[in-house]
Amino acid sequence: MSGDKQNNVWPLPKFYFSVDISSLGSEVGFQEVSGLDTETQVIEYRAGNSKVFSTVKMPGIAKFGNVTLKKGVFVKDNSFFDWYSKIKMNTIARADVTIKLLDETGKPTMTWKLANAWPTKISPTDLKAEGNEAAIESLEIAHEGLTISNK
């Protein structure tokens, strides 16, 4: 185990979190957040006069995966579609997105910040006459950077 032994006996549960999308102006309750991944491309290089017959691997361009947010469908809540409808050719309504993992008192313990995010895909709920689940819609957003902070 790492960290302070007094308070860090167990890993944090992942079910208590909050999401703030700056363009919507308020915190939004989501059921699920996924895709908070980042990756660095590998550049392989070998000089022609190298005596070693293998390449050197160097870090290249960083890539950030799209983040998917899922939430319940509520009456007269079209905020995702309103944000998505602002996309025109070469014009995008970008927003900063802050995702916080909260402790039992509601204080953030980990914070992920997505820079210049914009919606790339909205999936409305599926409809089923014999279903008894809540209606869930999903929003996929692209972004230009991910930063993580622990508090």
N, C-alpha and C positions, 0 to 999 in steps of 0.2 A: 504494500500500500504506500501511496505517496502522499505528501502534504502533511498538514497538521493532524496528528493522531486523535486529538480531542474532538474535532468536528467532522472529520472525513473518514468515518468508519465504513459507510456504505456509499456506493455510487448513486448519483442523483437519478430519480425517476424521470422519464422523458414525457410524461403526460401533462405537466403543468408548465405552460409556455404562453407567451404573448407575441403578437405580430403587429407592427405599426407600419403602415404604408403612407408616406408623407403626402401623396397626392389625394388620398381619401380623407385626410384630415383627422382621423381618429384611429384608435386601436380596433382591430377586427378580430373576432373570435374564429379560429380555424380548428378543424378537427385533426388535420395532418399537415406536416411540412416535410418535404423530402427533396433531395438533390443538392444538399449543401456541400458539394464536392469541388475540389480544385485539383488540377493536374499540371505538371510541367513537361512539355515536350522534350525529347532527348535529341541532341545534335551529336552525331558521330563524325569524328574527324581523324584522319590519318595523314601525316605529312609524307610526301614521297620519299624522303631520305630517312624515315624512321627505321631503326633497327628492330623494332618490335612489330611483329606481323599481326597487329590487332589495332582496333580504333580506340581513340580516347572519347569518353562520353562526357558531354557538357550540358548544363541546363540551357533550355531554349525558351520559347514563348510559353507563358502561363495560360492555361485555359480554365474557364469556369463553366460548370454544368448549369443547365437551366434548373430553376427551383420550381417545384410544384406545390401549390397550396390548395387544400381541400376544405370546404366549409358547407354548412347547411344552407339550403335555399329558404329565404324569408320573403314574406309578402312585400311587394314594392321595393325590393332591394336590387337595383340594377347597377350598383357601383362598379362592378368589374366590366360590364358591357359599356358603361359610360367611359371608363378609362380606355378600353380597347378601341372604342369608336373614334378616339382622338388621333389614331394612327392614320396618317396620310402619307403620300409619297415623300420620303426624306424628312418627314416631320413626325416626331414621336414625343408623347408626353412622358418624360422620364420622371422617376421618383426614387427616393431612397427608402429602402425597406430595412427595418430593424426587427430581428427575431431574438427573443430573450427566453432562456431556460430559467425558470423561477424555482426558488427554494420553498419550503413549507410556509414561510411568512410572506411570500409574494415578491421577495427581492430578487433581482436578476443575479444569477451566478455565472452564466455564460451569455455573451451577446455576439450575434452574427450580424454584420452590417453589409448590405448589398448596395453597391453604388450604381447609379444611373440605370435602375431597373425599368423594364417596360414589358407589357403583356405580349406574349407571342401566340398564345392559344388559350381559348376558353372552352371547356367541355361542360355543357349543361347536364343536368341529371338524366339518367335513363328513366323510362317510365314503364311500369309493370302493373297490370291490373290486379294481379294476385300477390303483389309484394306487400311487405309490412315494414320496410326500412324507411329511414328519413331520406328526403331528397338531398343529394350532395352534388355540388358543382365543383369543378377544379379550374384553377388558373395556373398557367405555366408562364413564368417570367424569365427573361434573359437579363443579364446584368454584366457590368464591366469590372467588377472587383468584389472580393470577399475579404473582410477583415474580422478577426475573432478577438474578443477580449474577455478576460476572466476578472470578476470583481470579488 
